[in-house]
Amino acid sequence: MTIWYILLAVLGLSLLVITHELGHYLMGKWLGFTITEFSVGLGPKIFGIKGKETEFTLRALPIGGSCRFFGEDGNTDEKNKKRPETAEADEGESEESKEKDPRLFNSKPAWKRFLVVLGGPLTNILTCVVLCFFMLLGAGAIVEQSTEELLVVDLVEENGPAEKAGMQKGDILLSMDGIPLTDPESLDAALKAASMDGMTVSVLRGATVETESTKDGVLTTDEIKVTGGTEETLVFGNLLDQTTGNKRMQIKFMHMPYHSVTEHYTVGKAALRAFPETWNLGKTVYQSLGMIVSGQASCRDVTGPVGTVDFVSDVLAESGSSSNMWNIFLWFMALIAVNLGIINLLPLPALDGGRLIFLVIEMIRRKPVPPEKEGLVHMIGMIALLLLMVALTVSDIMRCFGG
């Protein structure tokens, strides 16, 4: 992993968060809301540029941004929120007259506020569509591939069971305790079935792996050919990973289908195909959430920003060619973009989805939920969210440094 891949991952993640806030901003400007500040980054302000009514600021931490509306959440403090020409007149206003100020966020119709809140997640999803478009235009999409895949060891972790057993980078995994290894799922199943005390793994060492590509119009067919090499049997000892409590070989590997067909697209076809690709990525996010709720996936499988940056930068560093790296980068950014959109739509306090629920209730009742009650719910949700982020960050750091 190099600093450049880390910076690229941080930049990509930050841009996606800023895009979310930009969605709120653009929808608010379109619907006539007064926006007091649009910031890039969080934390202390480095500098700002004052517009007609909005201050555009750059803040110290490049991990997101914010879009502040006049009077949002009942906050009507003087700083940055009153027009100079109305400041003196406002001093003698009663609380009742302030509530009638048409500039206040809550003075706008509920349906407009609904669209402003929806603008952030919607922009994330549209960003995913755009990223899928460029990904499809550049690399195409696999329309056919074999179920059997070649598993090639890419990294052997130091002092792990694999290194102690003599496994080397470039080894091709063949079988584990006699169980054929034909794809990542078969490897997971064989590892779960293996004894905690050890196992035997057959590998092909010193083989030459080549890819033969043939083109037929918009279709490119790739065939993986493996020649030479000698079969080795490696004996593993204790597989217990003290960090996770699970059985691990402590390797990283690449998996490549023996046969695949890629279709390349024109601009028009790529634009049309981008929408179903976004839908498929969205389904992946929902399936992951379902696995966490049902207990099929552990909380250890959830990462925060630090873990996401670490994982993405690791994959980019191992991607090989620059074209392959950019395709992988676009895919990850598209997945994270739709993930941000969907997560923010969950009906939980402090998230956009939670605010949308209160707006729907207001439209049904034709009167708002008391601001102090809604504010309390969101405050509790925000505290819970911050605690979760702290826990995930600590877990990510421990994982990154092997703690």
C-alpha positions in Angstrom: 0.0 0.0 0.0 1.4 3.4 -0.9 0.4 6.9 0.3 -0.9 7.7 -3.2 -3.5 4.9 -3.1 -4.6 6.0 0.4 -4.9 9.6 -0.8 -6.9 8.5 -3.8 -9.3 6.5 -1.6 -9.7 9.4 0.9 -10.4 11.8 -2.0 -12.9 9.5 -3.5 -14.8 8.9 -0.3 -14.7 12.7 0.6 -16.1 13.6 -2.9 -19.0 11.2 -2.4 -19.9 12.7 1.0 -19.6 16.2 -0.5 -21.8 15.1 -3.4 -24.5 14.1 -0.8 -24.4 17.6 0.7 -24.4 19.1 -2.8 -27.7 17.3 -3.5 -29.3 19.0 -0.5 -27.8 22.4 -1.6 -29.0 22.2 -5.2 -32.5 21.0 -4.3 -32.7 23.8 -1.7 -31.6 26.5 -4.1 -34.1 25.2 -6.7 -37.0 25.4 -4.3 -36.1 28.8 -2.9 -34.5 27.9 0.5 -32.1 30.2 2.3 -28.8 28.4 2.7 -26.3 30.0 5.1 -23.3 27.8 4.6 -21.9 25.1 2.3 -18.7 23.6 3.7 -16.2 21.2 2.2 -14.6 19.2 5.1 -15.4 19.3 8.8 -13.8 20.8 11.8 -12.2 24.3 12.1 -12.7 26.7 9.2 -9.6 27.4 7.1 -11.2 30.1 5.0 -14.5 31.1 3.5 -16.0 33.0 0.6 -19.2 34.9 1.3 -21.8 34.9 -1.5 -25.1 36.8 -1.6 -26.6 34.7 1.2 -24.3 31.6 1.4 -20.8 31.3 2.8 -18.7 28.7 1.1 -16.1 27.4 3.5 -13.1 25.0 3.4 -12.6 23.2 6.8 -9.6 21.3 8.2 -10.7 17.7 8.0 -11.2 16.4 4.5 -13.8 13.8 5.5 -17.1 15.2 4.3 -19.0 18.5 4.3 -22.2 20.1 5.4 -25.1 22.3 4.1 -26.7 24.6 6.6 -30.2 26.1 6.0 -31.5 29.2 7.7 -33.4 28.3 10.9 -32.8 24.6 10.4 -33.7 22.6 13.6 -34.9 25.8 15.1 -31.5 27.4 15.2 -31.8 31.1 14.3 -28.6 32.5 15.9 -27.2 35.7 14.6 -23.9 34.4 13.2 -24.1 33.9 9.5 -27.8 33.6 9.5 -29.4 37.1 9.4 -29.3 39.3 6.4 -27.5 42.5 7.3 -30.4 44.7 6.1 -32.8 42.9 8.5 -30.6 42.5 11.5 -31.8 45.7 13.3 -35.4 45.0 12.6 -35.1 41.5 13.9 -33.9 42.6 17.3 -37.3 43.7 18.3 -39.2 40.8 16.8 -41.1 38.4 19.1 -40.7 34.7 18.9 -44.0 34.5 17.1 -42.9 36.8 14.4 -39.6 34.9 14.0 -41.5 31.7 13.4 -43.3 33.5 10.5 -40.1 34.5 8.8 -40.4 33.0 5.3 -36.6 32.4 5.2 -36.9 29.8 8.0 -36.4 26.2 7.0 -39.5 25.1 8.8 -41.6 27.9 7.3 -41.4 26.2 3.9 -44.1 23.7 2.9 -43.5 20.1 4.1 -43.3 18.7 0.5 -40.5 21.1 -0.3 -38.6 20.2 2.9 -39.2 16.5 2.0 -37.5 17.0 -1.4 -34.6 18.9 0.1 -33.9 16.1 2.6 -34.4 13.5 -0.2 -31.9 15.4 -2.4 -28.8 14.1 -0.7 -29.5 10.3 -1.0 -31.0 10.8 -4.4 -27.8 12.5 -5.6 -25.7 9.7 -4.2 -27.7 7.2 -6.2 -27.5 9.3 -9.4 -23.7 9.6 -8.8 -23.7 5.8 -8.8 -25.5 5.8 -12.2 -22.9 8.2 -13.6 -20.0 6.2 -12.3 -21.5 3.0 -13.7 -21.8 4.7 -17.1 -18.1 5.6 -17.2 -17.2 2.1 -15.9 -19.3 0.4 -18.6 -18.0 2.8 -21.3 -14.4 2.1 -20.4 -14.4 -1.6 -19.5 -17.7 -3.0 -20.6 -19.5 -5.7 -18.6 -19.0 -9.5 -18.3 -22.0 -11.2 -19.9 -20.8 -14.7 -19.5 -18.2 -16.5 -17.4 -17.4 -20.0 -16.2 -18.4 -21.1 -12.7 -14.9 -22.5 -12.0 -12.2 -20.0 -11.2 -8.5 -20.1 -10.8 -7.3 -19.2 -7.3 -3.9 -17.7 -7.2 -2.1 -16.7 -4.0 -1.2 -13.0 -4.2 0.1 -12.4 -0.6 1.2 -14.6 2.2 1.0 -12.9 5.6 4.1 -13.0 7.8 4.2 -15.6 10.6 0.8 -16.9 9.6 -0.2 -20.6 9.1 0.4 -20.3 5.3 3.9 -19.0 5.6 4.8 -21.6 8.2 3.4 -24.3 5.8 5.7 -23.0 3.0 3.0 -21.4 0.8 4.4 -18.9 -1.7 3.1 -16.0 -3.8 2.0 -17.4 -7.2 0.9 -20.8 -5.9 -2.4 -22.0 -7.4 -4.8 -23.5 -4.9 -6.0 -27.0 -6.0 -7.6 -28.7 -3.0 -7.9 -28.7 0.8 -8.1 -32.0 2.7 -9.1 -33.6 -0.6 -11.9 -31.0 -1.3 -11.4 -29.4 -4.8 -11.0 -25.6 -4.6 -12.8 -24.3 -7.7 -14.0 -20.8 -6.5 -13.9 -18.6 -3.4 -17.0 -20.2 -2.1 -15.5 -23.7 -2.2 -12.4 -22.3 -0.4 -14.6 -20.8 2.4 -16.5 -24.1 2.8 -13.4 -26.2 2.9 -11.8 -23.9 5.5 -14.9 -24.1 7.7 -14.8 -27.9 7.5 -11.1 -28.1 8.3 -9.9 -28.9 11.8 -8.7 -26.0 13.9 -5.5 -27.9 14.5 -4.5 -28.0 10.8 -5.1 -29.4 7.4 -3.3 -30.3 4.1 -3.5 -28.0 1.0 -2.4 -29.0 -2.5 -1.0 -26.3 -4.7 0.4 -26.0 -8.2 3.8 -24.2 -8.0 5.8 -22.6 -10.8 3.0 -22.7 -13.4 2.6 -20.2 -16.2 -0.7 -18.5 -16.3 -1.7 -16.8 -19.6 -4.8 -15.1 -20.8 -5.8 -15.6 -24.5 -8.2 -12.9 -25.8 -10.3 -13.0 -28.9 -12.6 -10.3 -30.2 -15.8 -10.7 -32.2 -17.5 -7.3 -32.8 -18.4 -5.9 -29.4 -17.6 -9.1 -27.6 -14.2 -10.1 -26.1 -13.6 -13.6 -25.0 -10.9 -14.3 -22.4 -9.5 -17.9 -21.8 -7.2 -18.6 -18.9 -4.5 -21.2 -19.8 -2.3 -22.8 -17.1 0.8 -24.7 -18.2 3.7 -26.4 -16.4 4.3 -26.3 -12.7 4.6 -29.0 -10.1 2.0 -30.1 -7.5 3.0 -29.6 -3.9 1.3 -30.8 -0.7 1.5 -28.3 2.2 0.8 -29.3 5.8 -0.8 -26.5 7.9 -0.7 -26.3 11.7 -2.9 -24.3 14.1 -5.3 -22.2 12.1 -6.7 -20.0 14.9 -6.4 -16.3 14.3 -6.0 -14.7 17.8 -7.4 -11.4 16.5 -10.7 -12.6 15.0 -11.1 -16.0 16.8 -11.7 -17.6 13.4 -9.8 -20.1 11.3 -7.6 -18.4 8.7 -4.9 -19.3 6.3 -3.7 -15.7 6.4 -3.3 -15.3 2.7 -4.8 -13.0 0.0 -5.6 -14.4 -3.3 -6.8 -13.5 -6.8 -9.7 -15.4 -8.4 -10.1 -15.4 -12.2 -12.8 -17.3 -14.2 -11.3 -19.7 -16.7 -13.7 -18.4 -19.4 -15.4 -15.0 -19.6 -17.0 -12.9 -22.3 -17.1 -9.1 -22.0 -19.4 -6.9 -23.9 -18.3 -3.4 -24.8 -20.8 -0.6 -25.1 -21.5 2.6 -27.1 -22.3 5.8 -25.3 -26.1 5.2 -25.6 -26.0 1.6 -24.5 -23.7 2.4 -21.6 -26.1 5.1 -20.4 -29.1 2.7 -20.5 -27.1 -0.2 -18.9 -26.0 2.1 -16.0 -29.4 2.1 -14.4 -29.8 -1.7 -14.1 -26.1 -1.8 -12.9 -27.0 0.7 -10.2 -30.0 -1.5 -9.2 -27.8 -4.5 -8.9 -25.3 -2.7 -6.7 -28.3 -1.5 -4.6 -29.5 -5.1 -4.2 -26.0 -6.0 -2.9 -26.2 -3.3 -0.2 -29.7 -4.5 0.9 -28.5 -8.1 0.9 -25.6 -7.2 3.1 -27.9 -5.3 5.5 -30.1 -8.3 5.6 -27.2 -10.6 6.5 -26.2 -8.3 9.4 -29.8 -8.1 10.7 -30.3 -11.9 10.4 -26.9 -12.7 12.0 -25.5 -14.3 8.9 -22.7 -11.6 9.0 -20.8 -10.5 12.0 -20.4 -6.9 13.2 -16.7 -7.5 12.5 -17.6 -7.4 8.8 -18.8 -3.8 9.1 -16.1 -1.1 8.6 -16.1 2.7 9.0 -14.3 5.3 6.9 -10.8 4.2 8.1 -11.5 0.6 7.2 -13.0 1.5 3.9 -10.0 3.6 2.9 -7.6 0.9 4.0 -9.5 -1.8 2.0 -9.9 0.3 -1.1 -6.3 1.4 -1.1 -5.1 -2.2 -0.6 -7.1 -3.4 -3.6 -5.9 -0.5 -5.8 -2.3 -1.3 -4.9 -2.8 -4.9 -6.0 -4.8 -4.1 -9.1 -1.9 -4.4 -11.6 -2.3 -2.2 -14.7 -3.4 1.4 -14.5 -6.5 0.7 -16.6 -7.5 -2.1 -14.2 -6.9 0.1 -11.2 -9.3 2.9 -12.5 -12.0 0.3 -13.3 -11.7 -1.1 -9.8 -11.7 2.4 -8.3 -14.9 3.4 -10.3 -16.6 0.2 -9.2 -15.8 0.8 -5.5 -16.9 4.4 -5.7 -20.1 3.4 -7.4 -20.8 0.8 -4.7 -20.0 3.3 -1.9 -22.2 6.0 -3.5 -25.3 3.8 -3.7 -24.4 2.5 -0.2 -24.5 6.1 1.2 -27.8 6.8 -0.6 -29.5 3.6 0.7 -28.1 3.9 4.3 -29.2 7.5 4.5 -32.7 6.5 3.5 -33.1 4.1 6.4 -35.8 5.3 8.7 -33.4 5.9 11.6 -33.0 9.1 13.8 -30.3 11.5 12.7 -30.3 10.0 9.1 -32.2 11.6 6.2 -34.6 8.6 6.3 -35.6 9.5 9.9 -36.2 13.1 9.0 -38.3 12.0 6.0 -40.5 9.9 8.4 -41.3 13.0 10.5 -42.1 15.0 7.3 -44.5 12.2 6.1 -46.2 12.3 9.6 -46.5 16.1 9.3 -48.1 15.8 5.8 -50.6 13.2 7.1 -51.4 15.1 10.3 -51.2 18.5 8.5 -49.3 19.9 11.4 -45.6 19.3 12.4 -44.4 17.1 15.2 -43.4 19.5 18.1 -39.8 20.6 17.3 -38.5 19.8 20.7 -39.7 16.2 20.5 -38.3 15.7 17.0 -35.0 17.4 18.0 -34.7 15.0 21.0 -35.2 12.0 18.8 -32.6 13.1 16.3 -30.1 14.1 19.1 -30.3 10.6 20.6 -29.9 9.1 17.1 -26.9 11.4 16.4 -25.2 10.4 19.7 -25.8 6.7 18.9 -24.4 7.3 15.4 -21.3 9.1 16.7 -20.7 6.3 19.2 -21.0 3.7 16.4 -18.6 5.7 14.2 -16.1 5.9 17.1 -16.4 2.1 17.7 -16.0 1.3 14.0 -13.0 3.7 13.7 -11.3 2.0 16.7 -12.0 -1.4 15.3 -10.7 -0.3 11.9 -7.4 1.0 13.4 -6.9 -2.2 15.4 -7.5 -4.3 12.3 -5.1 -2.1 10.2 -2.3 -2.5 12.8 -3.0 -6.1 13.6 -4.3 -5.3 17.1 
